[in-house]
Amino acid sequence: MSLENYITIDDIDNRVFKRLNDTSKQAYVDEANDELEDLAKRQGVDPADISLPIHVKLVRYAVLYALSRAGEDNTDFNNSDGYSAGDDVYEKLFKRSRYLIQNIKLDITPVMFTGDVETIDNRAVTSQRIVFG
């Protein structure tokens, strides 16, 4: 369980994500918050040292992670009736989110986790709604 709620359900404005029940949504958000702390560890940053508000790219990363997990879990990749690629909105959500995560991940640096609001541009001021889809 993550130390902080870096993102919340309210930060995700996606029509496919909105189809899920609140329990599922919260589970994906919790998983994204945990992933953000794991990413910090991989960058050599102790999760206790993450400063708030977090950098906007970290918010985007976490939101996309939650969307990709929702898409992955709700896509019928093993459809025995002959899976039809491209027809599933969850598959599209998964693929698009994963692609965007890979691009954002390249730009994430340790200072984004620990830097001062005054010294780093693009900090999320409070809750930042990010719209995808």
Contacts in CASP RR format, 6 or more apart in sequence:
PFRMAT RR
TARGET T0000
AUTHOR 0000-0000-0000
METHOD contacts of the structure
MODEL  1
MSLENYITIDDIDNRVFKRLNDTSKQAYVDEANDELEDLAKRQGVDPADI
SLPIHVKLVRYAVLYALSRAGEDNTDFNNSDGYSAGDDVYEKLFKRSRYL
IQNIKLDITPVMFTGDVETIDNRAVTSQRIVFG
1 30 0 8 1.000
1 34 0 8 1.000
2 30 0 8 1.000
2 33 0 8 1.000
2 34 0 8 1.000
2 36 0 8 1.000
2 37 0 8 1.000
2 47 0 8 1.000
3 37 0 8 1.000
3 47 0 8 1.000
3 48 0 8 1.000
3 50 0 8 1.000
4 33 0 8 1.000
4 50 0 8 1.000
4 52 0 8 1.000
5 29 0 8 1.000
5 33 0 8 1.000
6 32 0 8 1.000
6 33 0 8 1.000
6 36 0 8 1.000
6 50 0 8 1.000
6 52 0 8 1.000
6 54 0 8 1.000
6 58 0 8 1.000
6 59 0 8 1.000
6 62 0 8 1.000
7 29 0 8 1.000
7 32 0 8 1.000
7 33 0 8 1.000
7 36 0 8 1.000
7 59 0 8 1.000
7 62 0 8 1.000
7 63 0 8 1.000
7 66 0 8 1.000
8 29 0 8 1.000
8 127 0 8 1.000
9 22 0 8 1.000
9 25 0 8 1.000
9 26 0 8 1.000
9 29 0 8 1.000
10 127 0 8 1.000
10 129 0 8 1.000
11 29 0 8 1.000
11 59 0 8 1.000
11 62 0 8 1.000
11 63 0 8 1.000
11 127 0 8 1.000
11 128 0 8 1.000
11 129 0 8 1.000
11 130 0 8 1.000
12 25 0 8 1.000
12 29 0 8 1.000
12 63 0 8 1.000
12 66 0 8 1.000
12 67 0 8 1.000
12 129 0 8 1.000
12 130 0 8 1.000
13 129 0 8 1.000
13 130 0 8 1.000
13 131 0 8 1.000
13 132 0 8 1.000
14 67 0 8 1.000
14 93 0 8 1.000
14 131 0 8 1.000
14 132 0 8 1.000
14 133 0 8 1.000
15 133 0 8 1.000
16 67 0 8 1.000
16 70 0 8 1.000
16 71 0 8 1.000
16 89 0 8 1.000
16 90 0 8 1.000
16 93 0 8 1.000
16 133 0 8 1.000
17 25 0 8 1.000
17 28 0 8 1.000
17 66 0 8 1.000
17 67 0 8 1.000
17 70 0 8 1.000
17 93 0 8 1.000
20 28 0 8 1.000
20 70 0 8 1.000
20 74 0 8 1.000
24 70 0 8 1.000
25 70 0 8 1.000
28 66 0 8 1.000
28 67 0 8 1.000
28 69 0 8 1.000
28 70 0 8 1.000
29 66 0 8 1.000
31 65 0 8 1.000
31 66 0 8 1.000
31 69 0 8 1.000
32 62 0 8 1.000
32 63 0 8 1.000
32 65 0 8 1.000
32 66 0 8 1.000
32 69 0 8 1.000
33 62 0 8 1.000
35 62 0 8 1.000
35 65 0 8 1.000
36 50 0 8 1.000
36 54 0 8 1.000
36 58 0 8 1.000
36 61 0 8 1.000
36 62 0 8 1.000
36 65 0 8 1.000
37 47 0 8 1.000
37 50 0 8 1.000
39 61 0 8 1.000
39 105 0 8 1.000
39 108 0 8 1.000
40 46 0 8 1.000
40 47 0 8 1.000
40 49 0 8 1.000
40 50 0 8 1.000
40 110 0 8 1.000
40 113 0 8 1.000
41 47 0 8 1.000
43 108 0 8 1.000
43 109 0 8 1.000
43 110 0 8 1.000
43 113 0 8 1.000
44 110 0 8 1.000
45 110 0 8 1.000
45 113 0 8 1.000
45 114 0 8 1.000
49 113 0 8 1.000
49 114 0 8 1.000
50 113 0 8 1.000
50 114 0 8 1.000
51 113 0 8 1.000
51 114 0 8 1.000
51 115 0 8 1.000
51 116 0 8 1.000
51 117 0 8 1.000
53 117 0 8 1.000
53 123 0 8 1.000
53 124 0 8 1.000
53 125 0 8 1.000
53 126 0 8 1.000
54 112 0 8 1.000
54 113 0 8 1.000
54 123 0 8 1.000
54 124 0 8 1.000
55 112 0 8 1.000
55 113 0 8 1.000
55 120 0 8 1.000
55 122 0 8 1.000
55 123 0 8 1.000
55 124 0 8 1.000
56 122 0 8 1.000
56 123 0 8 1.000
56 124 0 8 1.000
56 128 0 8 1.000
57 104 0 8 1.000
57 107 0 8 1.000
57 108 0 8 1.000
57 112 0 8 1.000
57 122 0 8 1.000
58 108 0 8 1.000
58 112 0 8 1.000
58 113 0 8 1.000
59 124 0 8 1.000
59 128 0 8 1.000
59 130 0 8 1.000
60 100 0 8 1.000
60 104 0 8 1.000
60 130 0 8 1.000
61 101 0 8 1.000
61 104 0 8 1.000
61 105 0 8 1.000
61 108 0 8 1.000
63 130 0 8 1.000
63 132 0 8 1.000
64 97 0 8 1.000
64 100 0 8 1.000
64 101 0 8 1.000
64 104 0 8 1.000
64 132 0 8 1.000
65 97 0 8 1.000
65 101 0 8 1.000
67 93 0 8 1.000
67 97 0 8 1.000
67 132 0 8 1.000
68 93 0 8 1.000
68 94 0 8 1.000
68 97 0 8 1.000
68 98 0 8 1.000
68 101 0 8 1.000
70 90 0 8 1.000
70 93 0 8 1.000
71 90 0 8 1.000
71 91 0 8 1.000
71 93 0 8 1.000
71 94 0 8 1.000
71 97 0 8 1.000
72 90 0 8 1.000
72 94 0 8 1.000
74 90 0 8 1.000
75 88 0 8 1.000
75 90 0 8 1.000
75 91 0 8 1.000
75 94 0 8 1.000
76 83 0 8 1.000
76 88 0 8 1.000
77 83 0 8 1.000
77 91 0 8 1.000
85 91 0 8 1.000
86 92 0 8 1.000
96 132 0 8 1.000
97 132 0 8 1.000
100 132 0 8 1.000
111 120 0 8 1.000
112 120 0 8 1.000
117 123 0 8 1.000
END
